[in-house]
């Protein structure tokens, strides 16, 4: 029974390492069974902390400007998606918003969410939308 419990805890640790409960379970299981956590696991833990230490602006830049081709294959060009979203919104409500207004609405949404509860992702998304808005304005002015 004891071997099974160790095996179970070890596998749960690997499962939860990639999940949302990482911090609590990682600390709990690592303190309980330090011999189960190999160097690879410890390097994964270090990489997760390094990723979080990257600045929000750098990460937003990568999302908007460096992964553009990947996202375009999945969802189409970002600016075109905003233009379509504005047309859909206008059709649903009878308002007359443009793509720039849609960017601003999403930025406002992210700041609204942040006002309730701080999450790094709220700020990251807001910065990414601001960067995408700047790209959209620059493309229109060329």
CNS distance restraints for C-alpha pairs under 8 A (distance, minus, plus):
assign (resid   1 and name CA) (resid   5 and name CA) 6.24 0.50 0.50
assign (resid   2 and name CA) (resid   6 and name CA) 6.34 0.50 0.50
assign (resid   3 and name CA) (resid   7 and name CA) 6.11 0.50 0.50
assign (resid   4 and name CA) (resid   8 and name CA) 5.92 0.50 0.50
assign (resid   5 and name CA) (resid   9 and name CA) 6.04 0.50 0.50
assign (resid   6 and name CA) (resid  10 and name CA) 5.98 0.50 0.50
assign (resid   6 and name CA) (resid  33 and name CA) 7.95 0.50 0.50
assign (resid   7 and name CA) (resid  11 and name CA) 6.22 0.50 0.50
assign (resid   8 and name CA) (resid  12 and name CA) 6.06 0.50 0.50
assign (resid   9 and name CA) (resid  13 and name CA) 6.01 0.50 0.50
assign (resid   9 and name CA) (resid  29 and name CA) 7.10 0.50 0.50
assign (resid  10 and name CA) (resid  14 and name CA) 6.57 0.50 0.50
assign (resid  10 and name CA) (resid  29 and name CA) 7.65 0.50 0.50
assign (resid  10 and name CA) (resid  36 and name CA) 6.77 0.50 0.50
assign (resid  11 and name CA) (resid  15 and name CA) 6.22 0.50 0.50
assign (resid  12 and name CA) (resid  16 and name CA) 5.94 0.50 0.50
assign (resid  13 and name CA) (resid  17 and name CA) 5.87 0.50 0.50
assign (resid  13 and name CA) (resid  25 and name CA) 6.57 0.50 0.50
assign (resid  13 and name CA) (resid  26 and name CA) 6.37 0.50 0.50
assign (resid  13 and name CA) (resid  29 and name CA) 6.80 0.50 0.50
assign (resid  14 and name CA) (resid  18 and name CA) 7.14 0.50 0.50
assign (resid  15 and name CA) (resid  19 and name CA) 6.83 0.50 0.50
assign (resid  16 and name CA) (resid  20 and name CA) 7.10 0.50 0.50
assign (resid  16 and name CA) (resid  21 and name CA) 6.08 0.50 0.50
assign (resid  16 and name CA) (resid  22 and name CA) 5.41 0.50 0.50
assign (resid  16 and name CA) (resid  25 and name CA) 7.00 0.50 0.50
assign (resid  16 and name CA) (resid  26 and name CA) 7.78 0.50 0.50
assign (resid  17 and name CA) (resid  21 and name CA) 7.50 0.50 0.50
assign (resid  17 and name CA) (resid  22 and name CA) 4.80 0.50 0.50
assign (resid  17 and name CA) (resid  23 and name CA) 7.97 0.50 0.50
assign (resid  17 and name CA) (resid  25 and name CA) 7.86 0.50 0.50
assign (resid  17 and name CA) (resid  26 and name CA) 6.78 0.50 0.50
assign (resid  18 and name CA) (resid  22 and name CA) 6.70 0.50 0.50
assign (resid  21 and name CA) (resid  25 and name CA) 6.41 0.50 0.50
assign (resid  22 and name CA) (resid  26 and name CA) 5.64 0.50 0.50
assign (resid  23 and name CA) (resid  27 and name CA) 6.21 0.50 0.50
assign (resid  24 and name CA) (resid  28 and name CA) 6.16 0.50 0.50
assign (resid  25 and name CA) (resid  29 and name CA) 5.88 0.50 0.50
assign (resid  26 and name CA) (resid  30 and name CA) 5.81 0.50 0.50
assign (resid  27 and name CA) (resid  31 and name CA) 6.06 0.50 0.50
assign (resid  28 and name CA) (resid  32 and name CA) 6.28 0.50 0.50
assign (resid  29 and name CA) (resid  33 and name CA) 5.79 0.50 0.50
assign (resid  29 and name CA) (resid  34 and name CA) 7.55 0.50 0.50
assign (resid  30 and name CA) (resid  34 and name CA) 4.87 0.50 0.50
assign (resid  30 and name CA) (resid  36 and name CA) 7.65 0.50 0.50
assign (resid  30 and name CA) (resid  37 and name CA) 6.65 0.50 0.50
assign (resid  33 and name CA) (resid  37 and name CA) 7.45 0.50 0.50
assign (resid  37 and name CA) (resid  41 and name CA) 5.88 0.50 0.50
assign (resid  37 and name CA) (resid  42 and name CA) 6.88 0.50 0.50
assign (resid  38 and name CA) (resid  42 and name CA) 6.49 0.50 0.50
assign (resid  39 and name CA) (resid  43 and name CA) 6.10 0.50 0.50
assign (resid  40 and name CA) (resid  44 and name CA) 6.24 0.50 0.50
assign (resid  41 and name CA) (resid  45 and name CA) 6.34 0.50 0.50
assign (resid  42 and name CA) (resid  46 and name CA) 6.32 0.50 0.50
assign (resid  43 and name CA) (resid  47 and name CA) 6.16 0.50 0.50
assign (resid  44 and name CA) (resid  48 and name CA) 6.26 0.50 0.50
assign (resid  45 and name CA) (resid  49 and name CA) 6.57 0.50 0.50
assign (resid  46 and name CA) (resid  50 and name CA) 6.29 0.50 0.50
assign (resid  47 and name CA) (resid  51 and name CA) 6.11 0.50 0.50
assign (resid  48 and name CA) (resid  52 and name CA) 6.43 0.50 0.50
assign (resid  49 and name CA) (resid  53 and name CA) 6.34 0.50 0.50
assign (resid  50 and name CA) (resid  54 and name CA) 6.69 0.50 0.50
assign (resid  54 and name CA) (resid  58 and name CA) 6.84 0.50 0.50
assign (resid  54 and name CA) (resid  59 and name CA) 6.80 0.50 0.50
assign (resid  55 and name CA) (resid  59 and name CA) 6.31 0.50 0.50
assign (resid  56 and name CA) (resid  60 and name CA) 6.01 0.50 0.50
assign (resid  56 and name CA) (resid 123 and name CA) 7.52 0.50 0.50
assign (resid  56 and name CA) (resid 124 and name CA) 5.62 0.50 0.50
assign (resid  56 and name CA) (resid 127 and name CA) 7.55 0.50 0.50
assign (resid  57 and name CA) (resid  61 and name CA) 6.06 0.50 0.50
assign (resid  57 and name CA) (resid 124 and name CA) 7.48 0.50 0.50
assign (resid  57 and name CA) (resid 127 and name CA) 6.72 0.50 0.50
assign (resid  57 and name CA) (resid 128 and name CA) 7.93 0.50 0.50
assign (resid  58 and name CA) (resid  62 and name CA) 6.35 0.50 0.50
assign (resid  59 and name CA) (resid  63 and name CA) 6.31 0.50 0.50
assign (resid  59 and name CA) (resid 124 and name CA) 7.43 0.50 0.50
assign (resid  60 and name CA) (resid  64 and name CA) 6.13 0.50 0.50
assign (resid  60 and name CA) (resid 124 and name CA) 6.02 0.50 0.50
assign (resid  60 and name CA) (resid 125 and name CA) 7.23 0.50 0.50
assign (resid  60 and name CA) (resid 127 and name CA) 6.14 0.50 0.50
assign (resid  60 and name CA) (resid 128 and name CA) 4.68 0.50 0.50
assign (resid  60 and name CA) (resid 131 and name CA) 7.59 0.50 0.50
assign (resid  61 and name CA) (resid  65 and name CA) 5.58 0.50 0.50
assign (resid  61 and name CA) (resid  66 and name CA) 7.13 0.50 0.50
assign (resid  61 and name CA) (resid 128 and name CA) 6.83 0.50 0.50
assign (resid  61 and name CA) (resid 131 and name CA) 7.21 0.50 0.50
assign (resid  62 and name CA) (resid  66 and name CA) 4.75 0.50 0.50
assign (resid  62 and name CA) (resid  67 and name CA) 6.36 0.50 0.50
assign (resid  63 and name CA) (resid  67 and name CA) 5.46 0.50 0.50
assign (resid  63 and name CA) (resid  68 and name CA) 7.29 0.50 0.50
assign (resid  63 and name CA) (resid 128 and name CA) 7.07 0.50 0.50
assign (resid  64 and name CA) (resid  68 and name CA) 6.09 0.50 0.50
assign (resid  64 and name CA) (resid 128 and name CA) 6.17 0.50 0.50
assign (resid  64 and name CA) (resid 131 and name CA) 7.06 0.50 0.50
assign (resid  64 and name CA) (resid 132 and name CA) 6.35 0.50 0.50
assign (resid  67 and name CA) (resid  71 and name CA) 6.45 0.50 0.50
assign (resid  68 and name CA) (resid  72 and name CA) 6.06 0.50 0.50
assign (resid  68 and name CA) (resid  77 and name CA) 7.92 0.50 0.50
assign (resid  69 and name CA) (resid  73 and name CA) 6.38 0.50 0.50
assign (resid  70 and name CA) (resid  74 and name CA) 6.79 0.50 0.50
assign (resid  71 and name CA) (resid  75 and name CA) 5.87 0.50 0.50
assign (resid  71 and name CA) (resid  76 and name CA) 6.90 0.50 0.50
assign (resid  71 and name CA) (resid  77 and name CA) 7.54 0.50 0.50
assign (resid  72 and name CA) (resid  76 and name CA) 4.08 0.50 0.50
assign (resid  72 and name CA) (resid  77 and name CA) 4.84 0.50 0.50
assign (resid  72 and name CA) (resid  78 and name CA) 7.06 0.50 0.50
assign (resid  75 and name CA) (resid  81 and name CA) 7.66 0.50 0.50
assign (resid  76 and name CA) (resid  80 and name CA) 7.14 0.50 0.50
assign (resid  76 and name CA) (resid  81 and name CA) 6.71 0.50 0.50
assign (resid  77 and name CA) (resid  81 and name CA) 6.24 0.50 0.50
assign (resid  78 and name CA) (resid  82 and name CA) 6.40 0.50 0.50
assign (resid  78 and name CA) (resid 132 and name CA) 7.91 0.50 0.50
assign (resid  79 and name CA) (resid  83 and name CA) 6.33 0.50 0.50
assign (resid  79 and name CA) (resid  99 and name CA) 7.54 0.50 0.50
assign (resid  79 and name CA) (resid 132 and name CA) 7.86 0.50 0.50
assign (resid  79 and name CA) (resid 136 and name CA) 6.22 0.50 0.50
assign (resid  80 and name CA) (resid  84 and name CA) 6.22 0.50 0.50
assign (resid  81 and name CA) (resid  85 and name CA) 6.06 0.50 0.50
assign (resid  82 and name CA) (resid  86 and name CA) 6.14 0.50 0.50
assign (resid  82 and name CA) (resid  99 and name CA) 5.18 0.50 0.50
assign (resid  82 and name CA) (resid 100 and name CA) 7.97 0.50 0.50
assign (resid  82 and name CA) (resid 102 and name CA) 6.35 0.50 0.50
assign (resid  82 and name CA) (resid 103 and name CA) 7.14 0.50 0.50
assign (resid  83 and name CA) (resid  87 and name CA) 6.37 0.50 0.50
assign (resid  83 and name CA) (resid  98 and name CA) 6.73 0.50 0.50
assign (resid  83 and name CA) (resid  99 and name CA) 4.65 0.50 0.50
assign (resid  84 and name CA) (resid  88 and name CA) 6.17 0.50 0.50
assign (resid  84 and name CA) (resid  99 and name CA) 7.94 0.50 0.50
assign (resid  85 and name CA) (resid  89 and name CA) 6.02 0.50 0.50
assign (resid  85 and name CA) (resid  99 and name CA) 7.56 0.50 0.50
assign (resid  85 and name CA) (resid 102 and name CA) 7.34 0.50 0.50
assign (resid  86 and name CA) (resid  90 and name CA) 6.02 0.50 0.50
assign (resid  86 and name CA) (resid  97 and name CA) 5.87 0.50 0.50
assign (resid  86 and name CA) (resid  98 and name CA) 5.52 0.50 0.50
assign (resid  86 and name CA) (resid  99 and name CA) 5.59 0.50 0.50
assign (resid  86 and name CA) (resid 101 and name CA) 7.86 0.50 0.50
assign (resid  86 and name CA) (resid 102 and name CA) 6.13 0.50 0.50
assign (resid  87 and name CA) (resid  91 and name CA) 6.11 0.50 0.50
assign (resid  87 and name CA) (resid  97 and name CA) 7.75 0.50 0.50
assign (resid  87 and name CA) (resid  98 and name CA) 7.64 0.50 0.50
assign (resid  88 and name CA) (resid  92 and name CA) 6.18 0.50 0.50
assign (resid  89 and name CA) (resid  93 and name CA) 6.08 0.50 0.50
assign (resid  89 and name CA) (resid  94 and name CA) 7.88 0.50 0.50
assign (resid  89 and name CA) (resid  95 and name CA) 7.55 0.50 0.50
assign (resid  89 and name CA) (resid  97 and name CA) 7.69 0.50 0.50
assign (resid  90 and name CA) (resid  94 and name CA) 5.05 0.50 0.50
assign (resid  90 and name CA) (resid  95 and name CA) 4.89 0.50 0.50
assign (resid  90 and name CA) (resid  96 and name CA) 5.56 0.50 0.50
assign (resid  90 and name CA) (resid  97 and name CA) 6.40 0.50 0.50
assign (resid  91 and name CA) (resid  95 and name CA) 7.63 0.50 0.50
assign (resid  97 and name CA) (resid 101 and name CA) 5.81 0.50 0.50
assign (resid  97 and name CA) (resid 102 and name CA) 7.17 0.50 0.50
assign (resid  98 and name CA) (resid 102 and name CA) 6.59 0.50 0.50
assign (resid  99 and name CA) (resid 103 and name CA) 6.44 0.50 0.50
assign (resid 100 and name CA) (resid 104 and name CA) 6.34 0.50 0.50
assign (resid 100 and name CA) (resid 133 and name CA) 6.73 0.50 0.50
assign (resid 100 and name CA) (resid 136 and name CA) 7.89 0.50 0.50
assign (resid 100 and name CA) (resid 137 and name CA) 7.92 0.50 0.50
assign (resid 101 and name CA) (resid 105 and name CA) 6.07 0.50 0.50
assign (resid 102 and name CA) (resid 106 and name CA) 6.29 0.50 0.50
assign (resid 103 and name CA) (resid 107 and name CA) 6.25 0.50 0.50
assign (resid 103 and name CA) (resid 129 and name CA) 6.32 0.50 0.50
assign (resid 103 and name CA) (resid 130 and name CA) 7.51 0.50 0.50
assign (resid 103 and name CA) (resid 132 and name CA) 7.95 0.50 0.50
assign (resid 103 and name CA) (resid 133 and name CA) 6.11 0.50 0.50
assign (resid 104 and name CA) (resid 108 and name CA) 6.10 0.50 0.50
assign (resid 104 and name CA) (resid 130 and name CA) 7.97 0.50 0.50
assign (resid 104 and name CA) (resid 133 and name CA) 7.99 0.50 0.50
assign (resid 105 and name CA) (resid 109 and name CA) 6.13 0.50 0.50
assign (resid 106 and name CA) (resid 110 and name CA) 6.28 0.50 0.50
assign (resid 106 and name CA) (resid 126 and name CA) 7.56 0.50 0.50
assign (resid 106 and name CA) (resid 129 and name CA) 7.23 0.50 0.50
assign (resid 107 and name CA) (resid 111 and name CA) 6.39 0.50 0.50
assign (resid 107 and name CA) (resid 125 and name CA) 7.82 0.50 0.50
assign (resid 107 and name CA) (resid 126 and name CA) 5.01 0.50 0.50
assign (resid 107 and name CA) (resid 127 and name CA) 7.95 0.50 0.50
assign (resid 107 and name CA) (resid 129 and name CA) 6.14 0.50 0.50
assign (resid 107 and name CA) (resid 130 and name CA) 7.00 0.50 0.50
assign (resid 108 and name CA) (resid 112 and name CA) 6.02 0.50 0.50
assign (resid 108 and name CA) (resid 126 and name CA) 7.97 0.50 0.50
assign (resid 109 and name CA) (resid 113 and name CA) 6.23 0.50 0.50
assign (resid 110 and name CA) (resid 114 and name CA) 6.19 0.50 0.50
assign (resid 110 and name CA) (resid 122 and name CA) 5.30 0.50 0.50
assign (resid 110 and name CA) (resid 123 and name CA) 7.01 0.50 0.50
assign (resid 110 and name CA) (resid 125 and name CA) 6.89 0.50 0.50
assign (resid 110 and name CA) (resid 126 and name CA) 5.62 0.50 0.50
assign (resid 111 and name CA) (resid 115 and name CA) 6.21 0.50 0.50
assign (resid 111 and name CA) (resid 122 and name CA) 7.00 0.50 0.50
assign (resid 111 and name CA) (resid 123 and name CA) 7.37 0.50 0.50
assign (resid 111 and name CA) (resid 126 and name CA) 7.01 0.50 0.50
assign (resid 112 and name CA) (resid 116 and name CA) 6.95 0.50 0.50
assign (resid 113 and name CA) (resid 117 and name CA) 6.56 0.50 0.50
assign (resid 113 and name CA) (resid 118 and name CA) 7.93 0.50 0.50
assign (resid 113 and name CA) (resid 122 and name CA) 6.88 0.50 0.50
assign (resid 114 and name CA) (resid 118 and name CA) 5.05 0.50 0.50
assign (resid 114 and name CA) (resid 119 and name CA) 6.57 0.50 0.50
assign (resid 114 and name CA) (resid 122 and name CA) 5.89 0.50 0.50
assign (resid 114 and name CA) (resid 123 and name CA) 7.28 0.50 0.50
assign (resid 118 and name CA) (resid 122 and name CA) 7.47 0.50 0.50
assign (resid 119 and name CA) (resid 123 and name CA) 7.15 0.50 0.50
assign (resid 120 and name CA) (resid 124 and name CA) 6.19 0.50 0.50
assign (resid 121 and name CA) (resid 125 and name CA) 5.97 0.50 0.50
assign (resid 122 and name CA) (resid 126 and name CA) 6.19 0.50 0.50
assign (resid 123 and name CA) (resid 127 and name CA) 6.16 0.50 0.50
assign (resid 124 and name CA) (resid 128 and name CA) 6.14 0.50 0.50
assign (resid 125 and name CA) (resid 129 and name CA) 6.12 0.50 0.50
assign (resid 126 and name CA) (resid 130 and name CA) 6.22 0.50 0.50
assign (resid 127 and name CA) (resid 131 and name CA) 6.18 0.50 0.50
assign (resid 128 and name CA) (resid 132 and name CA) 6.09 0.50 0.50
assign (resid 129 and name CA) (resid 133 and name CA) 5.99 0.50 0.50
assign (resid 130 and name CA) (resid 134 and name CA) 6.29 0.50 0.50
assign (resid 131 and name CA) (resid 135 and name CA) 6.28 0.50 0.50
assign (resid 132 and name CA) (resid 136 and name CA) 6.13 0.50 0.50
assign (resid 133 and name CA) (resid 137 and name CA) 6.20 0.50 0.50
assign (resid 134 and name CA) (resid 138 and name CA) 6.13 0.50 0.50
assign (resid 135 and name CA) (resid 139 and name CA) 6.12 0.50 0.50
assign (resid 136 and name CA) (resid 140 and name CA) 6.25 0.50 0.50
assign (resid 137 and name CA) (resid 141 and name CA) 6.25 0.50 0.50
assign (resid 138 and name CA) (resid 142 and name CA) 6.41 0.50 0.50
